[in-house]
Amino acid sequence: MELVVFQSNLTLKGGAERVVFEIAKHYGARIYTAEYEKEKTFPEFKELEVNIIGKKTGILGNGRAAQGFSYGTAFYNYDLKGDYDVINAHVAPSHWIRNKNERVLWYCHTPLREIYDLYKFRMSMRSPLKRPLYAVGARFVRRMDRKVVHEVEMILANSENTNGRIKKYLGRDDAVVLPGAIDYREFVSGEYGKYFFYPSRFSPNKRQDFAIKAFEIFKKRKKGYKLIIAGDLSQDKFYLEYFDRVRSEAGRVGDVIIKKAITKKEMLELYQGCLAVLYPPINEDYGLVPLEAGAAEKPVIAVNEGGPRITVLDKKTGYLISDENEMAERMLELANDTGLAERMGREGRKNVVQNYSWKHFFEEFDRYLQKVKNWKHE
């Protein structure tokens, strides 16, 4: 199978980047991306062939609009030369590669949330002067997106939540759900220490502020614990401003430790030693964090939205909660009964091993690659 992988950018250490790496490594695939920062993403990408396409433009400055424009035009206009069997696209707008190339299997981590389900939320965060431009740009991207998605040969969604967005916003009702996986062998259980852990890139929709608020409520009833929040941070002004607010809140509450750009070794150690993992993002597409927590035999306290509804087995491998007060209650429950945390952790590990291994993922993924490879257009 001559597979070629397309990914919007490789500039962070996130769940999508991990999936891209595992697929490219498994098939010995070339990777094409619009932006690659070796020191900011997983170092393992240095083992693979990574090609950069397109170029940045100064037309719209250096903000998110400029980034979106350069990414979109890079993939939309790229004509892949040479022989290949299947193109595997990932984070939007890498699937726009379908404009000039056939046999595309889009593994959809989510349709572009800023112009679809989070459109109103992101609009509310912009100044009144910037909102009209944002609205015009979003309408244009939606039209382009639907045009390209209509041509994509096959779509795999990483969760039912993502599949629902594909149906609602992109008009495709034939996507197949194939949940992402992790290498559970990398994770080991350790002590159930006196801290909670929330690993995720810093972003408003990841809601680090939610976790801090829950910890503040918990802290009033239980002393001696800390909250550790760790993740990558984009240098875009939008994310930097949010990070400053999170850091300010962490300082106000106290006993909240903020860590940026941690290594894989540090991340594994933080999973290993925590009491439990918190996970409060807004309607998360899928989310690998609950699986990583389970692999480390740690319970997860997650919002009852999106991907965690599937990956977290309520009251068995963790808890699904509705607000900060309920999250704090569950934190208190585990802090008062570490035996309960251990039992939930063991069930979490069992769930991951049985259902979310890379072996299982590639058995399914292979079948869909063969279908796209042999695709015949009428």
BAVOMI-22863 format. One record per residue (C-alpha): residue in three letters; chain; x, y, z; residue number from 1. Coordinates in steps of 0.25 Angstrom, whole numbers. Example, Ala and Ser with C-alpha at 12.3 -4.5 7.8 and 13.67 -1.06 7.14 Angstrom:
BAVOMI-22863
ATOM  timar  miba      x      y      z  marza
ATOM    ALA     A     49    -18     31      1
ATOM    SER     A     55     -4     29      2
END
This chain:
BAVOMI-22863
ATOM  timar  miba      x      y      z  marza
ATOM    MET     A      0      0      0      1
ATOM    GLU     A      6     13     -5      2
ATOM    LEU     A      0     23      5      3
ATOM    VAL     A      2     38      6      4
ATOM    VAL     A     -2     45     18      5
ATOM    PHE     A     -7     60     18      6
ATOM    GLN     A     -8     68     31      7
ATOM    SER     A    -11     83     33      8
ATOM    ASN     A      1     86     42      9
ATOM    LEU     A     11     79     51     10
ATOM    THR     A     14     90     61     11
ATOM    LEU     A      8     84     74     12
ATOM    LYS     A      8     71     82     13
ATOM    GLY     A     -7     67     81     14
ATOM    GLY     A    -16     55     79     15
ATOM    ALA     A    -17     57     64     16
ATOM    GLU     A     -2     58     62     17
ATOM    ARG     A      0     45     70     18
ATOM    VAL     A    -10     38     61     19
ATOM    VAL     A     -4     44     48     20
ATOM    PHE     A     10     39     53     21
ATOM    GLU     A      5     25     56     22
ATOM    ILE     A     -2     24     43     23
ATOM    ALA     A     10     29     35     24
ATOM    LYS     A     20     20     43     25
ATOM    HIS     A     11      8     41     26
ATOM    TYR     A     11      9     26     27
ATOM    GLY     A     24     16     23     28
ATOM    ALA     A     16     28     17     29
ATOM    ARG     A     21     41     13     30
ATOM    ILE     A     15     53     20     31
ATOM    TYR     A     11     66     14     32
ATOM    THR     A      8     78     23     33
ATOM    ALA     A      6     93     22     34
ATOM    GLU     A     15     96     34     35
ATOM    TYR     A     25     88     42     36
ATOM    GLU     A     32     92     54     37
ATOM    LYS     A     41     80     58     38
ATOM    GLU     A     44     85     72     39
ATOM    LYS     A     29     87     76     40
ATOM    THR     A     23     74     71     41
ATOM    PHE     A     26     60     74     42
ATOM    PRO     A     41     58     72     43
ATOM    GLU     A     38     44     66     44
ATOM    PHE     A     34     51     53     45
ATOM    LYS     A     49     53     50     46
ATOM    GLU     A     49     38     47     47
ATOM    LEU     A     39     40     35     48
ATOM    GLU     A     39     48     22     49
ATOM    VAL     A     32     61     24     50
ATOM    ASN     A     30     70     13     51
ATOM    ILE     A     25     85     14     52
ATOM    ILE     A     15     90      3     53
ATOM    GLY     A     10    104      0     54
ATOM    LYS     A     16    117      6     55
ATOM    LYS     A     12    128     16     56
ATOM    THR     A      6    140     11     57
ATOM    GLY     A      6    154     16     58
ATOM    ILE     A     -7    158     10     59
ATOM    LEU     A    -15    157     23     60
ATOM    GLY     A     -4    159     33     61
ATOM    ASN     A      1    148     42     62
ATOM    GLY     A    -12    145     50     63
ATOM    ARG     A    -21    133     49     64
ATOM    ALA     A    -28    138     37     65
ATOM    ALA     A    -14    138     30     66
ATOM    GLN     A    -11    124     35     67
ATOM    GLY     A    -25    119     30     68
ATOM    PHE     A    -23    125     16     69
ATOM    SER     A     -9    120     14     70
ATOM    TYR     A    -13    106     19     71
ATOM    GLY     A    -26    105     10     72
ATOM    THR     A    -19    110     -3     73
ATOM    ALA     A     -7    100      0     74
ATOM    PHE     A    -16     88      0     75
ATOM    TYR     A    -26     93    -10     76
ATOM    ASN     A    -16     95    -21     77
ATOM    TYR     A     -6     84    -18     78
ATOM    ASP     A     -5     74    -29     79
ATOM    LEU     A      2     61    -24     80
ATOM    LYS     A     12     56    -34     81
ATOM    GLY     A     16     41    -35     82
ATOM    ASP     A      9     28    -32     83
ATOM    TYR     A      1     26    -20     84
ATOM    ASP     A    -10     17    -16     85
ATOM    VAL     A    -18     25     -6     86
ATOM    ILE     A    -17     39      0     87
ATOM    ASN     A    -20     40     15     88
ATOM    ALA     A    -24     54     20     89
ATOM    HIS     A    -26     58     34     90
ATOM    VAL     A    -28     71     41     91
ATOM    ALA     A    -36     82     33     92
ATOM    PRO     A    -33     87     23     93
ATOM    SER     A    -23     76     19     94
ATOM    HIS     A    -35     69     12     95
ATOM    TRP     A    -36     80      2     96
ATOM    ILE     A    -25     72     -5     97
ATOM    ARG     A    -37     65    -12     98
ATOM    ASN     A    -38     77    -21     99
ATOM    LYS     A    -27     73    -30    100
ATOM    ASN     A    -25     58    -26    101
ATOM    GLU     A    -34     46    -25    102
ATOM    ARG     A    -34     34    -16    103
ATOM    VAL     A    -35     42     -3    104
ATOM    LEU     A    -38     35     10    105
ATOM    TRP     A    -41     46     20    106
ATOM    TYR     A    -39     42     35    107
ATOM    CYS     A    -47     54     41    108
ATOM    HIS     A    -43     58     55    109
ATOM    THR     A    -55     68     53    110
ATOM    PRO     A    -60     78     43    111
ATOM    LEU     A    -54     92     45    112
ATOM    ARG     A    -60     96     59    113
ATOM    GLU     A    -58    111     57    114
ATOM    ILE     A    -67    112     46    115
ATOM    TYR     A    -77    101     50    116
ATOM    ASP     A    -81     97     64    117
ATOM    LEU     A    -72    107     71    118
ATOM    TYR     A    -75    118     62    119
ATOM    LYS     A    -84    127     72    120
ATOM    PHE     A    -74    124     83    121
ATOM    ARG     A    -62    129     75    122
ATOM    MET     A    -70    140     69    123
ATOM    SER     A    -73    145     84    124
ATOM    MET     A    -58    145     87    125
ATOM    ARG     A    -55    155     75    126
ATOM    SER     A    -56    170     76    127
ATOM    PRO     A    -68    177     69    128
ATOM    LEU     A    -59    182     58    129
ATOM    LYS     A    -54    168     55    130
ATOM    ARG     A    -67    161     54    131
ATOM    PRO     A    -72    165     40    132
ATOM    LEU     A    -59    160     34    133
ATOM    TYR     A    -60    147     42    134
ATOM    ALA     A    -74    145     37    135
ATOM    VAL     A    -70    147     23    136
ATOM    GLY     A    -58    138     24    137
ATOM    ALA     A    -66    127     30    138
ATOM    ARG     A    -77    127     20    139
ATOM    PHE     A    -66    126      9    140
ATOM    VAL     A    -59    115     15    141
ATOM    ARG     A    -72    107     18    142
ATOM    ARG     A    -75    108      3    143
ATOM    MET     A    -62    103     -1    144
ATOM    ASP     A    -62     92      9    145
ATOM    ARG     A    -75     86      5    146
ATOM    LYS     A    -70     86    -10    147
ATOM    VAL     A    -58     78     -7    148
ATOM    VAL     A    -64     69      4    149
ATOM    HIS     A    -75     65     -7    150
ATOM    GLU     A    -64     59    -15    151
ATOM    VAL     A    -56     52     -4    152
ATOM    GLU     A    -57     37     -7    153
ATOM    MET     A    -58     32      8    154
ATOM    ILE     A    -59     39     21    155
ATOM    LEU     A    -55     32     34    156
ATOM    ALA     A    -60     39     47    157
ATOM    ASN     A    -52     38     60    158
ATOM    SER     A    -65     37     68    159
ATOM    GLU     A    -80     38     67    160
ATOM    ASN     A    -79     52     72    161
ATOM    THR     A    -71     56     60    162
ATOM    ASN     A    -79     48     50    163
ATOM    GLY     A    -91     56     55    164
ATOM    ARG     A    -84     69     51    165
ATOM    ILE     A    -81     63     38    166
ATOM    LYS     A    -95     60     35    167
ATOM    LYS     A   -100     73     41    168
ATOM    TYR     A    -90     83     35    169
ATOM    LEU     A    -85     76     22    170
ATOM    GLY     A    -96     68     17    171
ATOM    ARG     A    -90     54     17    172
ATOM    ASP     A    -97     43     24    173
ATOM    ASP     A    -88     32     19    174
ATOM    ALA     A    -76     34     28    175
ATOM    VAL     A    -71     22     36    176
ATOM    VAL     A    -67     23     51    177
ATOM    LEU     A    -53     18     54    178
ATOM    PRO     A    -49     22     68    179
ATOM    GLY     A    -34     26     70    180
ATOM    ALA     A    -25     17     78    181
ATOM    ILE     A    -13     18     87    182
ATOM    ASP     A     -1     10     91    183
ATOM    TYR     A     -5      6    104    184
ATOM    ARG     A      8     -2    107    185
ATOM    GLU     A     15     12    109    186
ATOM    PHE     A      7     15    121    187
ATOM    VAL     A      9      9    135    188
ATOM    SER     A      1     11    148    189
ATOM    GLY     A      8     17    160    190
ATOM    GLU     A      4     24    173    191
ATOM    TYR     A     -9     31    175    192
ATOM    GLY     A     -3     44    179    193
ATOM    LYS     A     -8     56    184    194
ATOM    TYR     A    -11     64    171    195
ATOM    PHE     A    -20     64    159    196
ATOM    PHE     A    -15     65    145    197
ATOM    TYR     A    -21     71    133    198
ATOM    PRO     A    -13     70    120    199
ATOM    SER     A    -17     77    108    200
ATOM    ARG     A    -13     89     99    201
ATOM    PHE     A    -16    102    104    202
ATOM    SER     A    -29    107     97    203
ATOM    PRO     A    -42    113    101    204
ATOM    ASN     A    -50    101     96    205
ATOM    LYS     A    -41     92    105    206
ATOM    ARG     A    -46    100    117    207
ATOM    GLN     A    -34     99    126    208
ATOM    ASP     A    -42    110    134    209
ATOM    PHE     A    -53    100    137    210
ATOM    ALA     A    -43     91    143    211
ATOM    ILE     A    -37    102    152    212
ATOM    LYS     A    -51    106    157    213
ATOM    ALA     A    -54     92    161    214
ATOM    PHE     A    -41     91    168    215
ATOM    GLU     A    -44    104    175    216
ATOM    ILE     A    -57     98    180    217
ATOM    PHE     A    -50     85    184    218
ATOM    LYS     A    -39     92    191    219
ATOM    LYS     A    -49     98    201    220
ATOM    ARG     A    -53     85    206    221
ATOM    LYS     A    -40     77    205    222
ATOM    LYS     A    -26     82    207    223
ATOM    GLY     A    -12     77    203    224
ATOM    TYR     A    -15     74    188    225
ATOM    LYS     A    -10     81    175    226
ATOM    LEU     A    -15     82    161    227
ATOM    ILE     A     -5     81    150    228
ATOM    ILE     A     -9     86    136    229
ATOM    ALA     A      0     83    125    230
ATOM    GLY     A      0     85    110    231
ATOM    ASP     A      5     92     98    232
ATOM    LEU     A      3    106     95    233
ATOM    SER     A      1    112     81    234
ATOM    GLN     A      8    126     79    235
ATOM    ASP     A     -4    131     73    236
ATOM    LYS     A     -9    144     80    237
ATOM    PHE     A    -23    137     82    238
ATOM    TYR     A    -17    126     90    239
ATOM    LEU     A     -6    134     97    240
ATOM    GLU     A    -17    143    103    241
ATOM    TYR     A    -25    131    108    242
ATOM    PHE     A    -13    125    114    243
ATOM    ASP     A    -10    138    122    244
ATOM    ARG     A    -24    138    127    245
ATOM    VAL     A    -22    123    132    246
ATOM    ARG     A     -9    126    138    247
ATOM    SER     A    -15    138    146    248
ATOM    GLU     A    -26    129    151    249
ATOM    ALA     A    -16    119    155    250
ATOM    GLY     A     -9    129    163    251
ATOM    ARG     A    -21    134    170    252
ATOM    VAL     A    -26    120    174    253
ATOM    GLY     A    -13    115    178    254
ATOM    ASP     A     -7    101    178    255
ATOM    VAL     A     -9    100    162    256
ATOM    ILE     A      3     97    155    257
ATOM    ILE     A      4    101    140    258
ATOM    LYS     A     14     94    131    259
ATOM    LYS     A     16     97    116    260
ATOM    ALA     A     23     88    106    261
ATOM    ILE     A     25     76    115    262
ATOM    THR     A     33     64    109    263
ATOM    LYS     A     27     51    107    264
ATOM    LYS     A     34     45    119    265
ATOM    GLU     A     29     56    128    266
ATOM    MET     A     15     54    123    267
ATOM    LEU     A     16     39    125    268
ATOM    GLU     A     21     42    139    269
ATOM    LEU     A     10     52    142    270
ATOM    TYR     A     -1     41    138    271
ATOM    GLN     A      6     31    147    272
ATOM    GLY     A      6     38    160    273
ATOM    CYS     A     -7     46    160    274
ATOM    LEU     A    -19     42    167    275
ATOM    ALA     A    -29     45    155    276
ATOM    VAL     A    -29     52    142    277
ATOM    LEU     A    -39     64    139    278
ATOM    TYR     A    -45     66    125    279
ATOM    PRO     A    -54     77    123    280
ATOM    PRO     A    -53     82    108    281
ATOM    ILE     A    -65     87    101    282
ATOM    ASN     A    -72     76     93    283
ATOM    GLU     A    -59     69     90    284
ATOM    ASP     A    -58     62     77    285
ATOM    TYR     A    -52     50     82    286
ATOM    GLY     A    -41     52     92    287
ATOM    LEU     A    -29     42     95    288
ATOM    VAL     A    -27     47    109    289
ATOM    PRO     A    -38     38    115    290
ATOM    LEU     A    -31     26    108    291
ATOM    GLU     A    -17     30    113    292
ATOM    ALA     A    -23     32    127    293
ATOM    GLY     A    -29     18    126    294
ATOM    ALA     A    -16     12    121    295
ATOM    ALA     A     -9     18    133    296
ATOM    GLU     A    -20     12    142    297
ATOM    LYS     A    -25     26    147    298
ATOM    PRO     A    -40     29    147    299
ATOM    VAL     A    -45     41    139    300
ATOM    ILE     A    -54     52    143    301
ATOM    ALA     A    -60     57    130    302
ATOM    VAL     A    -71     66    125    303
ATOM    ASN     A    -83     59    120    304
ATOM    GLU     A    -81     64    105    305
ATOM    GLY     A    -75     58     92    306
ATOM    GLY     A    -65     47     92    307
ATOM    PRO     A    -64     45    107    308
ATOM    ARG     A    -78     39    107    309
ATOM    ILE     A    -73     27     99    310
ATOM    THR     A    -59     26    105    311
ATOM    VAL     A    -62     28    120    312
ATOM    LEU     A    -71     18    126    313
ATOM    ASP     A    -78     26    137    314
ATOM    LYS     A    -76     21    151    315
ATOM    LYS     A    -67      9    145    316
ATOM    THR     A    -55     16    139    317
ATOM    GLY     A    -58     30    144    318
ATOM    TYR     A    -69     40    145    319
ATOM    LEU     A    -77     48    135    320
ATOM    ILE     A    -81     61    141    321
ATOM    SER     A    -89     74    137    322
ATOM    ASP     A    -82     85    144    323
ATOM    GLU     A    -71     90    153    324
ATOM    ASN     A    -78     87    166    325
ATOM    GLU     A    -80     73    162    326
ATOM    MET     A    -66     71    157    327
ATOM    ALA     A    -61     76    171    328
ATOM    GLU     A    -71     66    178    329
ATOM    ARG     A    -65     55    170    330
ATOM    MET     A    -51     59    173    331
ATOM    LEU     A    -54     59    187    332
ATOM    GLU     A    -60     45    186    333
ATOM    LEU     A    -47     40    180    334
ATOM    ALA     A    -38     48    190    335
ATOM    ASN     A    -46     41    202    336
ATOM    ASP     A    -45     27    196    337
ATOM    THR     A    -32     24    188    338
ATOM    GLY     A    -37     10    188    339
ATOM    LEU     A    -48     14    179    340
ATOM    ALA     A    -39     21    170    341
ATOM    GLU     A    -30      9    169    342
ATOM    ARG     A    -42      0    165    343
ATOM    MET     A    -47     10    155    344
ATOM    GLY     A    -33     11    149    345
ATOM    ARG     A    -32     -4    147    346
ATOM    GLU     A    -45     -4    140    347
ATOM    GLY     A    -40      7    131    348
ATOM    ARG     A    -28      0    127    349
ATOM    LYS     A    -36    -13    123    350
ATOM    ASN     A    -46     -4    115    351
ATOM    VAL     A    -34      2    107    352
ATOM    VAL     A    -27    -11    105    353
ATOM    GLN     A    -39    -18    100    354
ATOM    ASN     A    -45     -7     91    355
ATOM    TYR     A    -34      4     87    356
ATOM    SER     A    -22     -3     83    357
ATOM    TRP     A    -14      1     70    358
ATOM    LYS     A    -15    -14     66    359
ATOM    HIS     A    -30    -13     66    360
ATOM    PHE     A    -30      1     59    361
ATOM    PHE     A    -21     -4     47    362
ATOM    GLU     A    -29    -16     45    363
ATOM    GLU     A    -41     -7     42    364
ATOM    PHE     A    -33      4     35    365
ATOM    ASP     A    -27     -6     25    366
ATOM    ARG     A    -40    -10     20    367
ATOM    TYR     A    -44      4     17    368
ATOM    LEU     A    -31      7     10    369
ATOM    GLN     A    -33     -4      1    370
ATOM    LYS     A    -47      1     -3    371
ATOM    VAL     A    -42     14     -6    372
ATOM    LYS     A    -30      9    -14    373
ATOM    ASN     A    -40      1    -23    374
ATOM    TRP     A    -50     12    -24    375
ATOM    LYS     A    -56     14    -37    376
ATOM    HIS     A    -64     27    -40    377
ATOM    GLU     A    -76     26    -49    378
END
